[in-house]
Amino acid sequence: MPNQKIITLDNLSLQEFDNDSELIPLLTPEDEEEMNNEQLPGELPILPLRNTVLFPGVVIPITAGRDKSIKLINDANAGGKVIGVVSQINEEDEDPSPEDINKIGTVARILRVLKMPDGNVTVILQGKKRFEIDAVTTEQPYLKAKIKEVPEKRPDHEDAEFATIIESVKDLAIQIIKESPNIPTEATFAIKNIESKSFLINFVSSNMNLSVKEKQDLLIINDLKERALSTLRYMNVELQKLELKNDIQSKVRFDLDQQQREYFLHQQMKTIQEELGGVSQEEEIDEMRQKGLKKKWNEKTKNHFEKELSKMQRMNPQSPDFGIQRNYLELYLELPWNEYSQDNFDLKRAQKVLDRDHFGLEDVKKRMIEHLAVLKLRKDMKSPILCLYGPPGVGKTSIGKSVAEALGREYVRISLGGLRDEAEIRGHRKTYIGAMPGRIIQSLKKAKTANPVFVLDEIDKLSSSNNGDPSSALLEVLDPEQNSDFYDNFLEMGFDLSRVMFIATSNNMSTIQPALRDRMEVINMTGYTIEEKVEIAKQHLLPKQLKEHGLTTKDLTIGKKQLEKIVVGYTRESGVRGLEKQIAKMVRNTAKSIAMEEEHNVKVTDEDIVKVLGAARMERDKYENNEVAGVVTGLAWTSVGGDILFIESILSKGKGNLTMTGNLGTVMKESATIALEYIKSNAEHLGIGPDVISNYNVHIHVPEGATPKDGPSAGVAMLTSLVSSFVQRRVKKSLAMTGEITLRGRVLPVGGIKEKILAAKRANIKEIILCHENKRDIDEIKPEYLEGLTFHYVKEMSEVLAIAITDQKAKNAKVL
């Protein structure tokens, strides 16, 4: 069949068997018919193939390396160009005998022979018809055998089932081409353009990814329909394998592509950083290691750092954990491990610093100097935990700053007000997103020394929640016996806090957890007297406000008398915050006048104060007259210092009922009940008729009605008020009292004495009645605070009434 126009998948557009040939089309039914009508020769040279099977109509390239095969090809090419091609049973046989080859093969025509540079020969063969070896005639110089044609059973042209099978073969072949990355998509056109059904089956069988044995099994099937079905089964398996393989590869490729993309981006970023003078990962780790060599670490801390640094070195820089690990190691390097500032033990200088910054507060200053003295002698003393307790605005927080300056230490402050997450103290574990160390460790990192003065502000305002109890977390921090190895969850290592000087501040000791309160040394900081406030305003507040507003003493001065007027008329507090605000108003008014070029008094007058601050408002705590029966001045303690309150009682006809108003708490109501019961049981002794008690209702009121009041210290005042109402006699002028009472008529001691004394002085009280046990509190107060006051120390209620109730009839006295 000269110039046979046959093409395979491999030479669809590239192979040209004759120099003058055009693009060779696929085998047509006419070509196939012509091939089938050809007569086979009786004897053929037999070419054994190691690893493939040739099917009729198919063109394949074969590389021959064996001497026998090369001679056979050369002889055949020079002669009739027709040979018999069979597959070997065992691919490993170098010189197969007649028993080592399959009996059924394909007659092939040699289309072209190509000699390779390495001595091998590549021959392009075209399959023609199937044959069977009848007898081998010779084995030298190559196999020759007598052959006979193998008949092929073909279905009828009208066989619908066969037509369907062929369509399925085509469809599956197209799908396989799409799924297989090794077959070019152009092969789809070849499949679609094959018209011959038998050639389609042979073409697909030849190109399938099957073993030699499986292809040989297909070749020996005589029934074309059966061979088509077998081919279809193999194709189904092949398609499933391809789909599964592609599915797995796509998943793997996605992971690899993502990793490769990140890797390349990281490499680019690294190169850009280096070009810009940045630091690469290796340089960063080396830099950390060099920093670590300079730290004053003990062996345990050093080993932990090395371990964590090695872990970072092994990490992928693009992983989320890398950033967390870097933050962790940076914190580790920045913390002041065993780095302490040198303490300044000049006690006289320390005293000057404390006196310069704070007026008064002798107890606190004394305690700080004592601490310095012990530290100077011991040098390694564990710092005590001090708690400054007192009303707002008395200088608790600022005392910490002064102590830090006096000691020559760093100053650190954290506000605990409203803190309700335990992790704020102890830190989060590194495994959490956004993990951070606790406030204690963060503050030490800022301080850069391991022995700062650490102020824990508003420790009484800690609150607990479902995130834990921060006050319990502080138990370890504020225990000198435990805090030498404070464990932070983020740091994962113990940190020595034993040389930190903790100073806590609190307005109210009752809200602090008892175990926490027990760990602290409480120093009571009481309120200031009017004289002290005037001095503080003169020495500290006015100069500070002038500086903040850009003025000097040439622009504004306020005399002591005017400062006292501001203190008395416009503030009612234990501290000086309110006073500072009023002084700031005066300074702002002057600044406005200077800026607008208006006339103003450099020396402030009383009229200027009224003009700027308005009329004096704080007159409520002035003592009122004693003309009416049943009005008694009591002394009260509040969170902002001491205050006076008035107890009023009145009688009205009725059945002896007791009514109380003024937003009173349970304990205060009980004090009124105790007072009334005491009067009932001692009515005759007090000169009160039994009919009076049973025929008159008693009403007790404590102004101001909107302010909540509670506590037992108004007991003596309530009893005195009730007796005054029953006997209709005046209470002694300029007298105030405080103390708890019992049903037996005993007077018990109460707290907050200093604040109450200061409140009494502000209200121009001259005499005060106290329980005799409160005398120890009076002895601790400076004598200058007590000037102009007379104290009556009592044990029994009868003594109180003897001092307080006069013989003078009250104004508009009732006849009971």
Solvent accessible surface area in square Angstrom, and as a share of the most:
residue,aa,sasa,rsa
1,M,35,0.15
2,P,112,0.71
3,N,110,0.56
4,Q,18,0.08
5,K,117,0.50
6,I,0,0.00
7,I,2,0.01
8,T,6,0.03
9,L,34,0.17
10,D,96,0.50
11,N,6,0.03
12,L,51,0.25
13,S,80,0.52
14,L,144,0.72
15,Q,69,0.31
16,E,92,0.41
17,F,20,0.08
18,D,55,0.29
19,N,149,0.76
20,D,130,0.68
21,S,35,0.23
22,E,147,0.66
23,L,132,0.66
24,I,15,0.08
25,P,69,0.43
26,L,21,0.11
27,L,4,0.02
28,T,42,0.24
29,P,55,0.35
30,E,125,0.56
31,D,30,0.15
32,E,22,0.10
33,E,105,0.47
34,E,93,0.42
35,M,5,0.02
36,N,51,0.26
37,N,98,0.50
38,E,52,0.23
39,Q,167,0.74
40,L,38,0.19
41,P,57,0.36
42,G,55,0.53
43,E,81,0.36
44,L,6,0.03
45,P,23,0.14
46,I,2,0.01
47,L,3,0.01
48,P,17,0.11
49,L,8,0.04
50,R,81,0.30
51,N,109,0.56
52,T,30,0.18
53,V,4,0.03
54,L,4,0.02
55,F,0,0.00
56,P,18,0.11
57,G,1,0.01
58,V,1,0.01
59,V,2,0.01
60,I,21,0.11
61,P,73,0.46
62,I,18,0.09
63,T,89,0.52
64,A,6,0.05
65,G,47,0.45
66,R,41,0.15
67,D,123,0.64
68,K,67,0.28
69,S,7,0.05
70,I,33,0.17
71,K,93,0.39
72,L,2,0.01
73,I,0,0.00
74,N,57,0.29
75,D,60,0.31
76,A,9,0.07
77,N,48,0.25
78,A,92,0.72
79,G,51,0.49
80,G,62,0.60
81,K,70,0.29
82,V,41,0.23
83,I,0,0.00
84,G,0,0.00
85,V,3,0.02
86,V,3,0.02
87,S,3,0.02
88,Q,3,0.01
89,I,113,0.57
90,N,73,0.37
91,E,75,0.34
92,E,136,0.61
93,D,39,0.20
94,E,110,0.49
95,D,94,0.48
96,P,14,0.09
97,S,39,0.25
98,P,15,0.09
99,E,131,0.59
100,D,44,0.23
101,I,3,0.01
102,N,31,0.16
103,K,97,0.41
104,I,29,0.15
105,G,1,0.01
106,T,1,0.00
107,V,1,0.01
108,A,0,0.00
109,R,45,0.17
110,I,2,0.01
111,L,34,0.17
112,R,73,0.27
113,V,30,0.17
114,L,69,0.34
115,K,158,0.67
116,M,70,0.31
117,P,142,0.89
118,D,106,0.55
119,G,52,0.50
120,N,46,0.23
121,V,4,0.02
122,T,19,0.11
123,V,0,0.00
124,I,8,0.04
125,L,0,0.00
126,Q,0,0.00
127,G,0,0.00
128,K,11,0.05
129,K,18,0.08
130,R,10,0.03
131,F,0,0.00
132,E,56,0.25
133,I,14,0.07
134,D,90,0.47
135,A,49,0.38
136,V,49,0.28
137,T,61,0.35
138,T,47,0.28
139,E,82,0.37
140,Q,122,0.54
141,P,62,0.39
142,Y,17,0.06
143,L,14,0.07
144,K,67,0.28
145,A,0,0.00
146,K,110,0.47
147,I,16,0.08
148,K,103,0.44
149,E,87,0.39
150,V,14,0.08
151,P,106,0.66
152,E,51,0.23
153,K,136,0.58
154,R,103,0.38
155,P,32,0.20
156,D,105,0.54
157,H,174,0.78
158,E,150,0.67
159,D,36,0.18
160,A,76,0.59
161,E,96,0.43
162,F,8,0.03
163,A,41,0.32
164,T,85,0.49
165,I,11,0.05
166,I,9,0.04
167,E,97,0.44
168,S,37,0.24
169,V,0,0.00
170,K,41,0.17
171,D,78,0.40
172,L,19,0.09
173,A,7,0.05
174,I,27,0.13
175,Q,80,0.35
176,I,16,0.08
177,I,11,0.06
178,K,150,0.63
179,E,59,0.26
180,S,12,0.08
181,P,98,0.62
182,N,128,0.66
183,I,42,0.21
184,P,76,0.48
185,T,96,0.56
186,E,91,0.41
187,A,1,0.01
188,T,18,0.10
189,F,129,0.54
190,A,3,0.02
191,I,7,0.03
192,K,114,0.48
193,N,95,0.49
194,I,3,0.02
195,E,122,0.55
196,S,4,0.03
197,K,77,0.33
198,S,3,0.02
199,F,2,0.01
200,L,1,0.01
201,I,0,0.00
202,N,7,0.04
203,F,4,0.02
204,V,9,0.05
205,S,0,0.00
206,S,13,0.09
207,N,65,0.33
208,M,14,0.06
209,N,123,0.63
210,L,32,0.16
211,S,57,0.37
212,V,20,0.12
213,K,147,0.62
214,E,59,0.27
215,K,22,0.09
216,Q,13,0.06
217,D,53,0.28
218,L,2,0.01
219,L,2,0.01
220,I,72,0.36
221,I,33,0.17
222,N,70,0.36
223,D,37,0.19
224,L,3,0.02
225,K,46,0.20
226,E,95,0.42
227,R,0,0.00
228,A,0,0.00
229,L,60,0.30
230,S,17,0.11
231,T,0,0.00
232,L,27,0.13
233,R,149,0.54
234,Y,62,0.24
235,M,1,0.00
236,N,63,0.32
237,V,78,0.45
238,E,24,0.11
239,L,15,0.08
240,Q,118,0.52
241,K,130,0.55
242,L,16,0.08
243,E,76,0.34
244,L,114,0.57
245,K,96,0.41
246,N,34,0.17
247,D,68,0.35
248,I,93,0.47
249,Q,68,0.30
250,S,51,0.33
251,K,131,0.55
252,V,74,0.43
253,R,126,0.46
254,F,135,0.56
255,D,79,0.41
256,L,87,0.43
257,D,67,0.35
258,Q,72,0.32
259,Q,114,0.51
260,Q,89,0.40
261,R,144,0.52
262,E,52,0.24
263,Y,123,0.47
264,F,121,0.51
265,L,88,0.44
266,H,29,0.13
267,Q,63,0.28
268,Q,107,0.48
269,M,95,0.42
270,K,48,0.20
271,T,75,0.43
272,I,99,0.50
273,Q,71,0.31
274,E,84,0.38
275,E,143,0.64
276,L,148,0.74
277,G,66,0.64
278,G,32,0.31
279,V,73,0.42
280,S,5,0.03
281,Q,30,0.13
282,E,94,0.42
283,E,87,0.39
284,E,37,0.16
285,I,3,0.01
286,D,74,0.38
287,E,83,0.37
288,M,10,0.04
289,R,65,0.24
290,Q,100,0.45
291,K,100,0.42
292,G,9,0.09
293,L,113,0.56
294,K,169,0.72
295,K,39,0.16
296,K,126,0.53
297,W,33,0.11
298,N,85,0.43
299,E,117,0.53
300,K,144,0.61
301,T,5,0.03
302,K,86,0.37
303,N,83,0.42
304,H,33,0.15
305,F,2,0.01
306,E,58,0.26
307,K,133,0.56
308,E,6,0.03
309,L,0,0.00
310,S,40,0.26
311,K,71,0.30
312,M,0,0.00
313,Q,93,0.41
314,R,181,0.66
315,M,44,0.19
316,N,82,0.42
317,P,34,0.21
318,Q,71,0.32
319,S,35,0.23
320,P,116,0.73
321,D,81,0.42
322,F,9,0.04
323,G,26,0.25
324,I,51,0.26
325,Q,7,0.03
326,R,82,0.30
327,N,86,0.44
328,Y,0,0.00
329,L,0,0.00
330,E,68,0.31
331,L,9,0.05
332,Y,0,0.00
333,L,15,0.07
334,E,87,0.39
335,L,0,0.00
336,P,2,0.01
337,W,16,0.06
338,N,66,0.34
339,E,50,0.22
340,Y,69,0.26
341,S,29,0.19
342,Q,156,0.69
343,D,23,0.12
344,N,52,0.27
345,F,44,0.18
346,D,70,0.36
347,L,49,0.25
348,K,162,0.68
349,R,86,0.31
350,A,0,0.00
351,Q,63,0.28
352,K,146,0.62
353,V,9,0.05
354,L,1,0.00
355,D,68,0.35
356,R,133,0.48
357,D,45,0.23
358,H,14,0.06
359,F,62,0.26
360,G,7,0.07
361,L,22,0.11
362,E,82,0.37
363,D,98,0.51
364,V,1,0.01
365,K,6,0.03
366,K,131,0.55
367,R,43,0.16
368,M,4,0.02
369,I,31,0.16
370,E,76,0.34
371,H,2,0.01
372,L,4,0.02
373,A,31,0.24
374,V,61,0.35
375,L,6,0.03
376,K,90,0.38
377,L,151,0.75
378,R,147,0.54
379,K,140,0.59
380,D,93,0.48
381,M,40,0.18
382,K,92,0.39
383,S,3,0.02
384,P,21,0.13
385,I,4,0.02
386,L,0,0.00
387,C,0,0.00
388,L,0,0.00
389,Y,49,0.19
390,G,4,0.03
391,P,4,0.02
392,P,47,0.29
393,G,9,0.09
394,V,1,0.01
395,G,19,0.19
396,K,17,0.07
397,T,38,0.22
398,S,52,0.33
399,I,0,0.00
400,G,0,0.00
401,K,118,0.50
402,S,4,0.03
403,V,4,0.03
404,A,3,0.02
405,E,73,0.33
406,A,2,0.01
407,L,1,0.00
408,G,39,0.37
409,R,20,0.07
410,E,83,0.37
411,Y,64,0.25
412,V,16,0.09
413,R,114,0.42
414,I,12,0.06
415,S,46,0.30
416,L,0,0.00
417,G,39,0.38
418,G,52,0.50
419,L,13,0.07
420,R,151,0.55
421,D,39,0.20
422,E,59,0.26
423,A,18,0.14
424,E,60,0.27
425,I,0,0.00
426,R,48,0.17
427,G,1,0.01
428,H,66,0.29
429,R,127,0.47
430,K,26,0.11
431,T,120,0.70
432,Y,129,0.49
433,I,175,0.89
434,G,60,0.57
435,A,19,0.15
436,M,99,0.44
437,P,18,0.11
438,G,0,0.00
439,R,75,0.27
440,I,0,0.00
441,I,0,0.00
442,Q,47,0.21
443,S,8,0.05
444,L,0,0.00
445,K,73,0.31
446,K,157,0.67
447,A,9,0.07
448,K,143,0.60
449,T,20,0.12
450,A,1,0.01
451,N,1,0.01
452,P,0,0.00
453,V,0,0.00
454,F,0,0.00
455,V,0,0.00
456,L,0,0.00
457,D,7,0.04
458,E,52,0.23
459,I,3,0.02
460,D,15,0.08
461,K,89,0.38
462,L,27,0.13
463,S,48,0.31
464,S,75,0.49
465,S,39,0.25
466,N,149,0.77
467,N,90,0.46
468,G,24,0.23
469,D,44,0.23
470,P,0,0.00
471,S,13,0.09
472,S,49,0.31
473,A,3,0.03
474,L,0,0.00
475,L,37,0.18
476,E,31,0.14
477,V,0,0.00
478,L,0,0.00
479,D,20,0.10
480,P,34,0.21
481,E,136,0.61
482,Q,82,0.36
483,N,3,0.02
484,S,51,0.33
485,D,91,0.47
486,F,0,0.00
487,Y,88,0.34
488,D,0,0.00
489,N,27,0.14
490,F,6,0.03
491,L,0,0.00
492,E,63,0.28
493,M,16,0.07
494,G,23,0.22
495,F,4,0.02
496,D,51,0.26
497,L,0,0.00
498,S,11,0.07
499,R,88,0.32
500,V,1,0.01
501,M,0,0.00
502,F,0,0.00
503,I,0,0.00
504,A,0,0.00
505,T,2,0.01
506,S,1,0.00
507,N,20,0.10
508,N,59,0.30
509,M,25,0.11
510,S,90,0.58
511,T,86,0.50
512,I,7,0.03
513,Q,53,0.23
514,P,90,0.57
515,A,41,0.32
516,L,1,0.00
517,R,81,0.30
518,D,122,0.63
519,R,67,0.25
520,M,15,0.07
521,E,70,0.31
522,V,65,0.38
523,I,15,0.08
524,N,81,0.42
525,M,3,0.01
526,T,22,0.13
527,G,2,0.02
528,Y,12,0.05
529,T,6,0.04
530,I,28,0.14
531,E,109,0.49
532,E,15,0.07
533,K,4,0.02
534,V,10,0.06
535,E,36,0.16
536,I,11,0.06
537,A,0,0.00
538,K,100,0.43
539,Q,89,0.39
540,H,47,0.21
541,L,13,0.06
542,L,14,0.07
543,P,61,0.39
544,K,98,0.42
545,Q,11,0.05
546,L,7,0.04
547,K,171,0.72
548,E,112,0.50
549,H,56,0.25
550,G,66,0.63
551,L,18,0.09
552,T,77,0.45
553,T,92,0.53
554,K,176,0.75
555,D,39,0.20
556,L,1,0.01
557,T,50,0.29
558,I,11,0.05
559,G,16,0.16
560,K,102,0.43
561,K,148,0.63
562,Q,24,0.11
563,L,0,0.00
564,E,82,0.37
565,K,64,0.27
566,I,0,0.00
567,V,4,0.02
568,V,43,0.25
569,G,4,0.04
570,Y,4,0.01
571,T,12,0.07
572,R,88,0.32
573,E,28,0.12
574,S,5,0.03
575,G,0,0.00
576,V,19,0.11
577,R,137,0.50
578,G,20,0.19
579,L,0,0.00
580,E,34,0.15
581,K,132,0.56
582,Q,19,0.08
583,I,0,0.00
584,A,10,0.08
585,K,81,0.34
586,M,5,0.02
587,V,0,0.00
588,R,120,0.44
589,N,51,0.26
590,T,7,0.04
591,A,27,0.21
592,K,101,0.43
593,S,7,0.05
594,I,67,0.34
595,A,83,0.65
596,M,121,0.54
597,E,162,0.72
598,E,75,0.34
599,E,176,0.79
600,H,64,0.29
601,N,79,0.40
602,V,66,0.38
603,K,128,0.54
604,V,6,0.03
605,T,48,0.28
606,D,43,0.22
607,E,125,0.56
608,D,29,0.15
609,I,0,0.00
610,V,69,0.39
611,K,167,0.71
612,V,40,0.23
613,L,14,0.07
614,G,30,0.28
615,A,76,0.59
616,A,40,0.31
617,R,130,0.47
618,M,52,0.23
619,E,86,0.39
620,R,67,0.25
621,D,11,0.06
622,K,55,0.23
623,Y,48,0.18
624,E,92,0.41
625,N,95,0.49
626,N,17,0.09
627,E,61,0.27
628,V,84,0.48
629,A,11,0.09
630,G,0,0.00
631,V,33,0.19
632,V,2,0.01
633,T,6,0.04
634,G,1,0.01
635,L,5,0.03
636,A,17,0.13
637,W,99,0.35
638,T,47,0.28
639,S,66,0.42
640,V,74,0.42
641,G,1,0.01
642,G,8,0.08
643,D,18,0.09
644,I,0,0.00
645,L,21,0.10
646,F,11,0.04
647,I,0,0.00
648,E,65,0.29
649,S,9,0.06
650,I,107,0.54
651,L,4,0.02
652,S,61,0.40
653,K,165,0.70
654,G,31,0.30
655,K,173,0.73
656,G,18,0.17
657,N,88,0.45
658,L,47,0.24
659,T,64,0.37
660,M,46,0.21
661,T,55,0.32
662,G,6,0.06
663,N,74,0.38
664,L,18,0.09
665,G,19,0.18
666,T,94,0.54
667,V,62,0.35
668,M,5,0.02
669,K,88,0.37
670,E,93,0.42
671,S,6,0.04
672,A,0,0.00
673,T,61,0.36
674,I,48,0.24
675,A,0,0.00
676,L,9,0.04
677,E,74,0.33
678,Y,20,0.08
679,I,0,0.00
680,K,83,0.35
681,S,87,0.56
682,N,44,0.22
683,A,10,0.08
684,E,164,0.74
685,H,147,0.66
686,L,34,0.17
687,G,64,0.62
688,I,7,0.03
689,G,32,0.30
690,P,106,0.67
691,D,97,0.50
692,V,20,0.12
693,I,16,0.08
694,S,63,0.41
695,N,78,0.40
696,Y,24,0.09
697,N,40,0.20
698,V,4,0.02
699,H,64,0.29
700,I,1,0.00
701,H,55,0.24
702,V,0,0.00
703,P,34,0.21
704,E,73,0.33
705,G,40,0.39
706,A,94,0.73
707,T,64,0.37
708,P,103,0.65
709,K,26,0.11
710,D,89,0.46
711,G,20,0.19
712,P,47,0.29
713,S,22,0.14
714,A,10,0.08
715,G,0,0.00
716,V,1,0.00
717,A,0,0.00
718,M,0,0.00
719,L,0,0.00
720,T,0,0.00
721,S,0,0.00
722,L,0,0.00
723,V,6,0.04
724,S,0,0.00
725,S,2,0.01
726,F,9,0.04
727,V,20,0.11
728,Q,18,0.08
729,R,78,0.29
730,R,59,0.21
731,V,5,0.03
732,K,64,0.27
733,K,138,0.59
734,S,17,0.11
735,L,3,0.01
736,A,0,0.00
737,M,1,0.00
738,T,0,0.00
739,G,0,0.00
740,E,54,0.24
741,I,6,0.03
742,T,28,0.16
743,L,114,0.56
744,R,180,0.66
745,G,1,0.01
746,R,78,0.28
747,V,3,0.02
748,L,53,0.27
749,P,43,0.27
750,V,21,0.12
751,G,53,0.51
752,G,25,0.24
753,I,7,0.03
754,K,42,0.18
755,E,11,0.05
756,K,5,0.02
757,I,1,0.01
758,L,7,0.03
759,A,2,0.01
760,A,0,0.00
761,K,57,0.24
762,R,32,0.12
763,A,0,0.00
764,N,88,0.45
765,I,4,0.02
766,K,111,0.47
767,E,30,0.14
768,I,0,0.00
769,I,1,0.01
770,L,1,0.00
771,C,0,0.00
772,H,62,0.28
773,E,62,0.28
774,N,2,0.01
775,K,97,0.41
776,R,146,0.53
777,D,43,0.23
778,I,8,0.04
779,D,98,0.51
780,E,148,0.66
781,I,15,0.08
782,K,70,0.30
783,P,104,0.65
784,E,90,0.41
785,Y,15,0.06
786,L,35,0.17
787,E,118,0.53
788,G,67,0.64
789,L,21,0.11
790,T,71,0.41
791,F,37,0.15
792,H,42,0.19
793,Y,69,0.26
794,V,2,0.01
795,K,105,0.45
796,E,65,0.29
797,M,1,0.00
798,S,54,0.35
799,E,66,0.30
800,V,0,0.00
801,L,15,0.07
802,A,83,0.65
803,I,45,0.23
804,A,0,0.00
805,I,21,0.10
806,T,31,0.18
807,D,129,0.67
808,Q,102,0.45
809,K,136,0.58
810,A,8,0.06
811,K,110,0.47
812,N,134,0.69
813,A,39,0.30
814,K,95,0.40
815,V,149,0.86
816,L,65,0.32
